[in-house]
């Protein structure tokens, strides 16, 4: 089992936790339909990077 050799200072501990304060979700705009969706995800209508990749909910 790993055991720390030296105590981590409050400053270093704060740097370690710096990613916890990230804000909103990364959103992207689909160029074909103009929909807003999560980056690296398929849009609700089934488009990804301007190409139709899956059937949408309305089809």
mmCIF file as Biopython writes it, N, C-alpha, C and O atoms, coordinates in Angstrom:
data_model
#
loop_
_atom_site.group_PDB
_atom_site.id
_atom_site.type_symbol
_atom_site.label_atom_id
_atom_site.label_alt_id
_atom_site.label_comp_id
_atom_site.label_asym_id
_atom_site.label_entity_id
_atom_site.label_seq_id
_atom_site.pdbx_PDB_ins_code
_atom_site.Cartn_x
_atom_site.Cartn_y
_atom_site.Cartn_z
_atom_site.occupancy
_atom_site.B_iso_or_equiv
_atom_site.auth_seq_id
_atom_site.auth_asym_id
_atom_site.pdbx_PDB_model_num
ATOM 1   N N  . UNK A ? 1  ? 0.842   -1.182 0.000   1.0 0.0 1  A 1 
ATOM 2   C CA . UNK A ? 1  ? 0.000   0.000  0.000   1.0 0.0 1  A 1 
ATOM 3   C C  . UNK A ? 1  ? 0.887   1.246  0.000   1.0 0.0 1  A 1 
ATOM 4   O O  . UNK A ? 1  ? 1.905   1.289  0.690   1.0 0.0 1  A 1 
ATOM 5   N N  . UNK A ? 2  ? 0.498   2.249  -0.772  1.0 0.0 2  A 1 
ATOM 6   C CA . UNK A ? 2  ? 1.295   3.461  -0.872  1.0 0.0 2  A 1 
ATOM 7   C C  . UNK A ? 2  ? 1.061   4.363  0.335   1.0 0.0 2  A 1 
ATOM 8   O O  . UNK A ? 2  ? -0.075  4.560  0.766   1.0 0.0 2  A 1 
ATOM 9   N N  . UNK A ? 3  ? 2.137   4.900  0.866   1.0 0.0 3  A 1 
ATOM 10  C CA . UNK A ? 3  ? 2.064   5.812  1.999   1.0 0.0 3  A 1 
ATOM 11  C C  . UNK A ? 3  ? 2.831   7.066  1.627   1.0 0.0 3  A 1 
ATOM 12  O O  . UNK A ? 3  ? 3.968   6.992  1.161   1.0 0.0 3  A 1 
ATOM 13  N N  . UNK A ? 4  ? 2.199   8.234  1.837   1.0 0.0 4  A 1 
ATOM 14  C CA . UNK A ? 4  ? 2.875   9.468  1.462   1.0 0.0 4  A 1 
ATOM 15  C C  . UNK A ? 4  ? 4.083   9.710  2.350   1.0 0.0 4  A 1 
ATOM 16  O O  . UNK A ? 4  ? 4.070   9.390  3.539   1.0 0.0 4  A 1 
ATOM 17  N N  . UNK A ? 5  ? 5.117   10.273 1.767   1.0 0.0 5  A 1 
ATOM 18  C CA . UNK A ? 5  ? 6.336   10.517 2.515   1.0 0.0 5  A 1 
ATOM 19  C C  . UNK A ? 5  ? 6.304   11.883 3.191   1.0 0.0 5  A 1 
ATOM 20  O O  . UNK A ? 5  ? 6.848   12.051 4.282   1.0 0.0 5  A 1 
ATOM 21  N N  . UNK A ? 6  ? 5.667   12.861 2.544   1.0 0.0 6  A 1 
ATOM 22  C CA . UNK A ? 6  ? 5.580   14.210 3.106   1.0 0.0 6  A 1 
ATOM 23  C C  . UNK A ? 6  ? 4.145   14.693 3.026   1.0 0.0 6  A 1 
ATOM 24  O O  . UNK A ? 6  ? 3.394   14.291 2.137   1.0 0.0 6  A 1 
ATOM 25  N N  . UNK A ? 7  ? 3.763   15.563 3.965   1.0 0.0 7  A 1 
ATOM 26  C CA . UNK A ? 7  ? 2.424   16.118 3.981   1.0 0.0 7  A 1 
ATOM 27  C C  . UNK A ? 7  ? 2.249   17.084 2.810   1.0 0.0 7  A 1 
ATOM 28  O O  . UNK A ? 7  ? 3.134   17.889 2.521   1.0 0.0 7  A 1 
ATOM 29  N N  . UNK A ? 8  ? 1.098   16.995 2.139   1.0 0.0 8  A 1 
ATOM 30  C CA . UNK A ? 8  ? 0.803   17.904 1.034   1.0 0.0 8  A 1 
ATOM 31  C C  . UNK A ? 8  ? 0.315   19.228 1.613   1.0 0.0 8  A 1 
ATOM 32  O O  . UNK A ? 8  ? -0.611  19.249 2.424   1.0 0.0 8  A 1 
ATOM 33  N N  . UNK A ? 9  ? 0.933   20.330 1.199   1.0 0.0 9  A 1 
ATOM 34  C CA . UNK A ? 9  ? 0.581   21.649 1.733   1.0 0.0 9  A 1 
ATOM 35  C C  . UNK A ? 9  ? -0.811  22.065 1.230   1.0 0.0 9  A 1 
ATOM 36  O O  . UNK A ? 9  ? -1.282  21.550 0.216   1.0 0.0 9  A 1 
ATOM 37  N N  . UNK A ? 10 ? -1.470  22.996 1.941   1.0 0.0 10 A 1 
ATOM 38  C CA . UNK A ? 10 ? -2.780  23.467 1.485   1.0 0.0 10 A 1 
ATOM 39  C C  . UNK A ? 10 ? -2.751  24.045 0.071   1.0 0.0 10 A 1 
ATOM 40  O O  . UNK A ? 10 ? -3.721  23.910 -0.674  1.0 0.0 10 A 1 
ATOM 41  N N  . UNK A ? 11 ? -1.652  24.682 -0.300  1.0 0.0 11 A 1 
ATOM 42  C CA . UNK A ? 11 ? -1.529  25.240 -1.642  1.0 0.0 11 A 1 
ATOM 43  C C  . UNK A ? 11 ? -1.530  24.133 -2.689  1.0 0.0 11 A 1 
ATOM 44  O O  . UNK A ? 11 ? -2.259  24.211 -3.678  1.0 0.0 11 A 1 
ATOM 45  N N  . UNK A ? 12 ? -0.723  23.114 -2.478  1.0 0.0 12 A 1 
ATOM 46  C CA . UNK A ? 12 ? -0.663  22.001 -3.431  1.0 0.0 12 A 1 
ATOM 47  C C  . UNK A ? 12 ? -1.978  21.232 -3.450  1.0 0.0 12 A 1 
ATOM 48  O O  . UNK A ? 12 ? -2.408  20.760 -4.503  1.0 0.0 12 A 1 
ATOM 49  N N  . UNK A ? 13 ? -2.619  21.105 -2.290  1.0 0.0 13 A 1 
ATOM 50  C CA . UNK A ? 13 ? -3.907  20.423 -2.231  1.0 0.0 13 A 1 
ATOM 51  C C  . UNK A ? 13 ? -4.934  21.189 -3.054  1.0 0.0 13 A 1 
ATOM 52  O O  . UNK A ? 13 ? -5.751  20.587 -3.751  1.0 0.0 13 A 1 
ATOM 53  N N  . UNK A ? 14 ? -4.894  22.532 -2.972  1.0 0.0 14 A 1 
ATOM 54  C CA . UNK A ? 14 ? -5.812  23.354 -3.755  1.0 0.0 14 A 1 
ATOM 55  C C  . UNK A ? 14 ? -5.557  23.220 -5.244  1.0 0.0 14 A 1 
ATOM 56  O O  . UNK A ? 14 ? -6.503  23.220 -6.032  1.0 0.0 14 A 1 
ATOM 57  N N  . UNK A ? 15 ? -4.300  23.107 -5.645  1.0 0.0 15 A 1 
ATOM 58  C CA . UNK A ? 15 ? -3.964  22.923 -7.057  1.0 0.0 15 A 1 
ATOM 59  C C  . UNK A ? 15 ? -4.460  21.564 -7.550  1.0 0.0 15 A 1 
ATOM 60  O O  . UNK A ? 15 ? -4.895  21.432 -8.694  1.0 0.0 15 A 1 
ATOM 61  N N  . UNK A ? 16 ? -4.393  20.566 -6.688  1.0 0.0 16 A 1 
ATOM 62  C CA . UNK A ? 16 ? -4.842  19.223 -7.050  1.0 0.0 16 A 1 
ATOM 63  C C  . UNK A ? 16 ? -6.347  19.217 -7.301  1.0 0.0 16 A 1 
ATOM 64  O O  . UNK A ? 16 ? -6.833  18.458 -8.140  1.0 0.0 16 A 1 
ATOM 65  N N  . UNK A ? 17 ? -7.082  20.055 -6.581  1.0 0.0 17 A 1 
ATOM 66  C CA . UNK A ? 17 ? -8.535  20.092 -6.700  1.0 0.0 17 A 1 
ATOM 67  C C  . UNK A ? 17 ? -9.013  21.197 -7.636  1.0 0.0 17 A 1 
ATOM 68  O O  . UNK A ? 17 ? -10.200 21.523 -7.639  1.0 0.0 17 A 1 
ATOM 69  N N  . UNK A ? 18 ? -8.130  21.771 -8.417  1.0 0.0 18 A 1 
ATOM 70  C CA . UNK A ? 18 ? -8.511  22.924 -9.231  1.0 0.0 18 A 1 
ATOM 71  C C  . UNK A ? 18 ? -9.546  22.574 -10.290 1.0 0.0 18 A 1 
ATOM 72  O O  . UNK A ? 18 ? -10.331 23.441 -10.674 1.0 0.0 18 A 1 
ATOM 73  N N  . UNK A ? 19 ? -9.578  21.344 -10.774 1.0 0.0 19 A 1 
ATOM 74  C CA . UNK A ? 19 ? -10.532 20.972 -11.814 1.0 0.0 19 A 1 
ATOM 75  C C  . UNK A ? 19 ? -11.951 20.834 -11.275 1.0 0.0 19 A 1 
ATOM 76  O O  . UNK A ? 19 ? -12.892 20.744 -12.064 1.0 0.0 19 A 1 
ATOM 77  N N  . UNK A ? 20 ? -12.134 20.816 -9.957  1.0 0.0 20 A 1 
ATOM 78  C CA . UNK A ? 20 ? -13.467 20.674 -9.380  1.0 0.0 20 A 1 
ATOM 79  C C  . UNK A ? 20 ? -14.326 21.907 -9.602  1.0 0.0 20 A 1 
ATOM 80  O O  . UNK A ? 20 ? -15.549 21.826 -9.486  1.0 0.0 20 A 1 
ATOM 81  N N  . UNK A ? 21 ? -13.728 23.035 -9.915  1.0 0.0 21 A 1 
ATOM 82  C CA . UNK A ? 21 ? -14.478 24.277 -10.045 1.0 0.0 21 A 1 
ATOM 83  C C  . UNK A ? 21 ? -14.882 24.577 -11.489 1.0 0.0 21 A 1 
ATOM 84  O O  . UNK A ? 21 ? -15.273 25.706 -11.786 1.0 0.0 21 A 1 
ATOM 85  N N  . UNK A ? 22 ? -14.799 23.608 -12.384 1.0 0.0 22 A 1 
ATOM 86  C CA . UNK A ? 22 ? -15.174 23.854 -13.765 1.0 0.0 22 A 1 
ATOM 87  C C  . UNK A ? 22 ? -16.657 24.190 -13.862 1.0 0.0 22 A 1 
ATOM 88  O O  . UNK A ? 22 ? -17.474 23.684 -13.093 1.0 0.0 22 A 1 
ATOM 89  N N  . UNK A ? 23 ? -16.984 25.032 -14.799 1.0 0.0 23 A 1 
ATOM 90  C CA . UNK A ? 23 ? -18.342 25.547 -14.899 1.0 0.0 23 A 1 
ATOM 91  C C  . UNK A ? 23 ? -19.246 24.725 -15.791 1.0 0.0 23 A 1 
ATOM 92  O O  . UNK A ? 23 ? -19.405 23.519 -15.601 1.0 0.0 23 A 1 
ATOM 93  N N  . UNK A ? 24 ? -19.835 25.393 -16.765 1.0 0.0 24 A 1 
ATOM 94  C CA . UNK A ? 24 ? -20.872 24.804 -17.593 1.0 0.0 24 A 1 
ATOM 95  C C  . UNK A ? 24 ? -20.391 23.704 -18.526 1.0 0.0 24 A 1 
ATOM 96  O O  . UNK A ? 24 ? -19.194 23.442 -18.650 1.0 0.0 24 A 1 
ATOM 97  N N  . UNK A ? 25 ? -21.349 23.075 -19.171 1.0 0.0 25 A 1 
ATOM 98  C CA . UNK A ? 25 ? -21.064 21.984 -20.091 1.0 0.0 25 A 1 
ATOM 99  C C  . UNK A ? 25 ? -20.492 22.516 -21.402 1.0 0.0 25 A 1 
ATOM 100 O O  . UNK A ? 25 ? -20.859 23.610 -21.830 1.0 0.0 25 A 1 
ATOM 101 N N  . UNK A ? 26 ? -19.602 21.763 -22.045 1.0 0.0 26 A 1 
ATOM 102 C CA . UNK A ? 26 ? -19.088 22.184 -23.353 1.0 0.0 26 A 1 
ATOM 103 C C  . UNK A ? 26 ? -20.135 21.903 -24.428 1.0 0.0 26 A 1 
ATOM 104 O O  . UNK A ? 26 ? -20.463 20.749 -24.704 1.0 0.0 26 A 1 
ATOM 105 N N  . UNK A ? 27 ? -20.645 22.953 -25.021 1.0 0.0 27 A 1 
ATOM 106 C CA . UNK A ? 27 ? -21.689 22.816 -26.028 1.0 0.0 27 A 1 
ATOM 107 C C  . UNK A ? 27 ? -21.147 23.137 -27.409 1.0 0.0 27 A 1 
ATOM 108 O O  . UNK A ? 27 ? -20.202 23.911 -27.562 1.0 0.0 27 A 1 
ATOM 109 N N  . UNK A ? 28 ? -21.767 22.522 -28.414 1.0 0.0 28 A 1 
ATOM 110 C CA . UNK A ? 28 ? -21.382 22.755 -29.802 1.0 0.0 28 A 1 
ATOM 111 C C  . UNK A ? 28 ? -22.632 23.049 -30.618 1.0 0.0 28 A 1 
ATOM 112 O O  . UNK A ? 28 ? -23.740 22.679 -30.230 1.0 0.0 28 A 1 
ATOM 113 N N  . UNK A ? 29 ? -22.446 23.709 -31.738 1.0 0.0 29 A 1 
ATOM 114 C CA . UNK A ? 29 ? -23.544 24.033 -32.636 1.0 0.0 29 A 1 
ATOM 115 C C  . UNK A ? 29 ? -23.423 23.142 -33.867 1.0 0.0 29 A 1 
ATOM 116 O O  . UNK A ? 29 ? -22.396 23.150 -34.545 1.0 0.0 29 A 1 
ATOM 117 N N  . UNK A ? 30 ? -24.464 22.379 -34.152 1.0 0.0 30 A 1 
ATOM 118 C CA . UNK A ? 30 ? -24.465 21.502 -35.327 1.0 0.0 30 A 1 
ATOM 119 C C  . UNK A ? 30 ? -24.588 22.364 -36.576 1.0 0.0 30 A 1 
ATOM 120 O O  . UNK A ? 30 ? -25.557 23.112 -36.705 1.0 0.0 30 A 1 
ATOM 121 N N  . UNK A ? 31 ? -23.619 22.279 -37.513 1.0 0.0 31 A 1 
ATOM 122 C CA . UNK A ? 31 ? -23.647 23.170 -38.682 1.0 0.0 31 A 1 
ATOM 123 C C  . UNK A ? 31 ? -24.812 22.907 -39.637 1.0 0.0 31 A 1 
ATOM 124 O O  . UNK A ? 31 ? -25.269 23.829 -40.312 1.0 0.0 31 A 1 
ATOM 125 N N  . UNK A ? 32 ? -25.297 21.677 -39.704 1.0 0.0 32 A 1 
ATOM 126 C CA . UNK A ? 32 ? -26.363 21.346 -40.645 1.0 0.0 32 A 1 
ATOM 127 C C  . UNK A ? 32 ? -27.723 21.812 -40.162 1.0 0.0 32 A 1 
ATOM 128 O O  . UNK A ? 32 ? -28.469 22.447 -40.909 1.0 0.0 32 A 1 
ATOM 129 N N  . UNK A ? 33 ? -28.050 21.498 -38.909 1.0 0.0 33 A 1 
ATOM 130 C CA . UNK A ? 33 ? -29.387 21.789 -38.390 1.0 0.0 33 A 1 
ATOM 131 C C  . UNK A ? 33 ? -29.432 23.007 -37.481 1.0 0.0 33 A 1 
ATOM 132 O O  . UNK A ? 33 ? -30.513 23.542 -37.232 1.0 0.0 33 A 1 
ATOM 133 N N  . UNK A ? 34 ? -28.290 23.458 -36.981 1.0 0.0 34 A 1 
ATOM 134 C CA . UNK A ? 34 ? -28.252 24.591 -36.079 1.0 0.0 34 A 1 
ATOM 135 C C  . UNK A ? 34 ? -28.611 24.241 -34.645 1.0 0.0 34 A 1 
ATOM 136 O O  . UNK A ? 34 ? -28.832 25.134 -33.828 1.0 0.0 34 A 1 
ATOM 137 N N  . UNK A ? 35 ? -28.672 22.949 -34.327 1.0 0.0 35 A 1 
ATOM 138 C CA . UNK A ? 35 ? -29.005 22.527 -32.968 1.0 0.0 35 A 1 
ATOM 139 C C  . UNK A ? 35 ? -27.793 22.630 -32.053 1.0 0.0 35 A 1 
ATOM 140 O O  . UNK A ? 35 ? -26.651 22.506 -32.496 1.0 0.0 35 A 1 
ATOM 141 N N  . UNK A ? 36 ? -28.057 22.856 -30.781 1.0 0.0 36 A 1 
ATOM 142 C CA . UNK A ? 36 ? -27.010 22.872 -29.769 1.0 0.0 36 A 1 
ATOM 143 C C  . UNK A ? 36 ? -26.979 21.498 -29.114 1.0 0.0 36 A 1 
ATOM 144 O O  . UNK A ? 36 ? -28.018 20.963 -28.728 1.0 0.0 36 A 1 
ATOM 145 N N  . UNK A ? 37 ? -25.766 20.921 -28.990 1.0 0.0 37 A 1 
ATOM 146 C CA . UNK A ? 37 ? -25.622 19.601 -28.382 1.0 0.0 37 A 1 
ATOM 147 C C  . UNK A ? 37 ? -24.288 19.522 -27.665 1.0 0.0 37 A 1 
ATOM 148 O O  . UNK A ? 37 ? -23.443 20.402 -27.829 1.0 0.0 37 A 1 
ATOM 149 N N  . UNK A ? 38 ? -24.090 18.488 -26.877 1.0 0.0 38 A 1 
ATOM 150 C CA . UNK A ? 38 ? -22.813 18.278 -26.209 1.0 0.0 38 A 1 
ATOM 151 C C  . UNK A ? 38 ? -21.736 17.993 -27.236 1.0 0.0 38 A 1 
ATOM 152 O O  . UNK A ? 38 ? -21.981 17.315 -28.234 1.0 0.0 38 A 1 
ATOM 153 N N  . UNK A ? 39 ? -20.535 18.516 -26.989 1.0 0.0 39 A 1 
ATOM 154 C CA . UNK A ? 39 ? -19.429 18.250 -27.906 1.0 0.0 39 A 1 
ATOM 155 C C  . UNK A ? 39 ? -19.107 16.762 -27.935 1.0 0.0 39 A 1 
ATOM 156 O O  . UNK A ? 39 ? -19.195 16.090 -26.908 1.0 0.0 39 A 1 
ATOM 157 N N  . UNK A ? 40 ? -18.737 16.246 -29.095 1.0 0.0 40 A 1 
ATOM 158 C CA . UNK A ? 40 ? -18.378 14.843 -29.305 1.0 0.0 40 A 1 
ATOM 159 C C  . UNK A ? 40 ? -19.559 13.902 -29.089 1.0 0.0 40 A 1 
ATOM 160 O O  . UNK A ? 40 ? -19.365 12.713 -28.837 1.0 0.0 40 A 1 
ATOM 161 N N  . UNK A ? 41 ? -20.785 14.427 -29.188 1.0 0.0 41 A 1 
ATOM 162 C CA . UNK A ? 41 ? -21.982 13.612 -29.084 1.0 0.0 41 A 1 
ATOM 163 C C  . UNK A ? 41 ? -22.867 13.876 -30.301 1.0 0.0 41 A 1 
ATOM 164 O O  . UNK A ? 41 ? -22.786 14.936 -30.921 1.0 0.0 41 A 1 
ATOM 165 N N  . UNK A ? 42 ? -23.703 12.912 -30.630 1.0 0.0 42 A 1 
ATOM 166 C CA . UNK A ? 42 ? -24.642 13.061 -31.731 1.0 0.0 42 A 1 
ATOM 167 C C  . UNK A ? 42 ? -25.763 14.003 -31.297 1.0 0.0 42 A 1 
ATOM 168 O O  . UNK A ? 42 ? -26.208 13.957 -30.151 1.0 0.0 42 A 1 
ATOM 169 N N  . UNK A ? 43 ? -26.216 14.858 -32.214 1.0 0.0 43 A 1 
ATOM 170 C CA . UNK A ? 43 ? -27.302 15.787 -31.901 1.0 0.0 43 A 1 
ATOM 171 C C  . UNK A ? 43 ? -28.619 15.008 -31.805 1.0 0.0 43 A 1 
ATOM 172 O O  . UNK A ? 43 ? -28.698 13.881 -32.292 1.0 0.0 43 A 1 
ATOM 173 N N  . UNK A ? 44 ? -29.652 15.592 -31.186 1.0 0.0 44 A 1 
ATOM 174 C CA . UNK A ? 44 ? -30.931 14.888 -31.059 1.0 0.0 44 A 1 
ATOM 175 C C  . UNK A ? 44 ? -31.547 14.466 -32.391 1.0 0.0 44 A 1 
ATOM 176 O O  . UNK A ? 44 ? -32.292 13.487 -32.432 1.0 0.0 44 A 1 
ATOM 177 N N  . UNK A ? 45 ? -31.260 15.171 -33.468 1.0 0.0 45 A 1 
ATOM 178 C CA . UNK A ? 45 ? -31.812 14.800 -34.771 1.0 0.0 45 A 1 
ATOM 179 C C  . UNK A ? 45 ? -30.984 13.739 -35.490 1.0 0.0 45 A 1 
ATOM 180 O O  . UNK A ? 45 ? -31.359 13.305 -36.580 1.0 0.0 45 A 1 
ATOM 181 N N  . UNK A ? 46 ? -29.864 13.311 -34.900 1.0 0.0 46 A 1 
ATOM 182 C CA . UNK A ? 46 ? -29.076 12.232 -35.484 1.0 0.0 46 A 1 
ATOM 183 C C  . UNK A ? 46 ? -27.892 12.679 -36.322 1.0 0.0 46 A 1 
ATOM 184 O O  . UNK A ? 46 ? -27.313 11.856 -37.031 1.0 0.0 46 A 1 
ATOM 185 N N  . UNK A ? 47 ? -27.506 13.952 -36.271 1.0 0.0 47 A 1 
ATOM 186 C CA . UNK A ? 47 ? -26.372 14.445 -37.046 1.0 0.0 47 A 1 
ATOM 187 C C  . UNK A ? 47 ? -25.118 14.515 -36.179 1.0 0.0 47 A 1 
ATOM 188 O O  . UNK A ? 47 ? -25.189 14.811 -34.986 1.0 0.0 47 A 1 
ATOM 189 N N  . UNK A ? 48 ? -23.980 14.242 -36.791 1.0 0.0 48 A 1 
ATOM 190 C CA . UNK A ? 48 ? -22.687 14.400 -36.133 1.0 0.0 48 A 1 
ATOM 191 C C  . UNK A ? 48 ? -21.720 14.968 -37.139 1.0 0.0 48 A 1 
ATOM 192 O O  . UNK A ? 48 ? -21.464 14.349 -38.172 1.0 0.0 48 A 1 
ATOM 193 N N  . UNK A ? 49 ? -21.181 16.131 -36.859 1.0 0.0 49 A 1 
ATOM 194 C CA . UNK A ? 49 ? -20.235 16.844 -37.724 1.0 0.0 49 A 1 
ATOM 195 C C  . UNK A ? 49 ? -20.777 17.015 -39.136 1.0 0.0 49 A 1 
ATOM 196 O O  . UNK A ? 49 ? -20.052 16.845 -40.117 1.0 0.0 49 A 1 
ATOM 197 N N  . UNK A ? 50 ? -22.062 17.354 -39.227 1.0 0.0 50 A 1 
ATOM 198 C CA . UNK A ? 50 ? -22.668 17.659 -40.516 1.0 0.0 50 A 1 
ATOM 199 C C  . UNK A ? 50 ? -23.174 16.472 -41.299 1.0 0.0 50 A 1 
ATOM 200 O O  . UNK A ? 50 ? -23.703 16.654 -42.395 1.0 0.0 50 A 1 
ATOM 201 N N  . UNK A ? 51 ? -23.035 15.244 -40.778 1.0 0.0 51 A 1 
ATOM 202 C CA . UNK A ? 51 ? -23.478 14.052 -41.493 1.0 0.0 51 A 1 
ATOM 203 C C  . UNK A ? 51 ? -24.545 13.326 -40.676 1.0 0.0 51 A 1 
ATOM 204 O O  . UNK A ? 51 ? -24.490 13.301 -39.446 1.0 0.0 51 A 1 
ATOM 205 N N  . UNK A ? 52 ? -25.503 12.742 -41.368 1.0 0.0 52 A 1 
ATOM 206 C CA . UNK A ? 52 ? -26.561 11.962 -40.715 1.0 0.0 52 A 1 
ATOM 207 C C  . UNK A ? 52 ? -25.974 10.599 -40.359 1.0 0.0 52 A 1 
ATOM 208 O O  . UNK A ? 52 ? -25.571 9.846  -41.245 1.0 0.0 52 A 1 
ATOM 209 N N  . UNK A ? 53 ? -25.925 10.274 -39.054 1.0 0.0 53 A 1 
ATOM 210 C CA . UNK A ? 53 ? -25.311 9.022  -38.628 1.0 0.0 53 A 1 
ATOM 211 C C  . UNK A ? 53 ? -26.292 8.048  -38.003 1.0 0.0 53 A 1 
ATOM 212 O O  . UNK A ? 53 ? -26.048 6.842  -38.029 1.0 0.0 53 A 1 
ATOM 213 N N  . UNK A ? 54 ? -27.403 8.533  -37.437 1.0 0.0 54 A 1 
ATOM 214 C CA . UNK A ? 54 ? -28.427 7.658  -36.872 1.0 0.0 54 A 1 
ATOM 215 C C  . UNK A ? 54 ? -29.798 8.237  -37.183 1.0 0.0 54 A 1 
ATOM 216 O O  . UNK A ? 54 ? -29.930 9.421  -37.491 1.0 0.0 54 A 1 
ATOM 217 N N  . UNK A ? 55 ? -30.813 7.389  -37.099 1.0 0.0 55 A 1 
ATOM 218 C CA . UNK A ? 55 ? -32.169 7.877  -37.299 1.0 0.0 55 A 1 
ATOM 219 C C  . UNK A ? 55 ? -32.573 8.707  -36.086 1.0 0.0 55 A 1 
ATOM 220 O O  . UNK A ? 55 ? -32.327 8.324  -34.942 1.0 0.0 55 A 1 
ATOM 221 N N  . UNK A ? 56 ? -33.193 9.846  -36.356 1.0 0.0 56 A 1 
ATOM 222 C CA . UNK A ? 56 ? -33.653 10.701 -35.271 1.0 0.0 56 A 1 
ATOM 223 C C  . UNK A ? 56 ? -34.927 10.182 -34.634 1.0 0.0 56 A 1 
ATOM 224 O O  . UNK A ? 56 ? -35.493 9.191  -35.094 1.0 0.0 56 A 1 
ATOM 225 N N  . UNK A ? 57 ? -35.383 10.841 -33.578 1.0 0.0 57 A 1 
ATOM 226 C CA . UNK A ? 57 ? -36.578 10.401 -32.870 1.0 0.0 57 A 1 
ATOM 227 C C  . UNK A ? 57 ? -37.850 10.602 -33.714 1.0 0.0 57 A 1 
ATOM 228 O O  . UNK A ? 57 ? -38.839 9.898  -33.510 1.0 0.0 57 A 1 
ATOM 229 N N  . UNK A ? 58 ? -37.830 11.536 -34.638 1.0 0.0 58 A 1 
ATOM 230 C CA . UNK A ? 58 ? -39.010 11.818 -35.446 1.0 0.0 58 A 1 
ATOM 231 C C  . UNK A ? 58 ? -39.097 11.007 -36.739 1.0 0.0 58 A 1 
ATOM 232 O O  . UNK A ? 58 ? -40.014 11.217 -37.533 1.0 0.0 58 A 1 
ATOM 233 N N  . UNK A ? 59 ? -38.176 10.105 -36.960 1.0 0.0 59 A 1 
ATOM 234 C CA . UNK A ? 59 ? -38.167 9.347  -38.229 1.0 0.0 59 A 1 
ATOM 235 C C  . UNK A ? 59 ? -38.555 7.920  -38.040 1.0 0.0 59 A 1 
ATOM 236 O O  . UNK A ? 59 ? -38.595 7.158  -39.006 1.0 0.0 59 A 1 
#
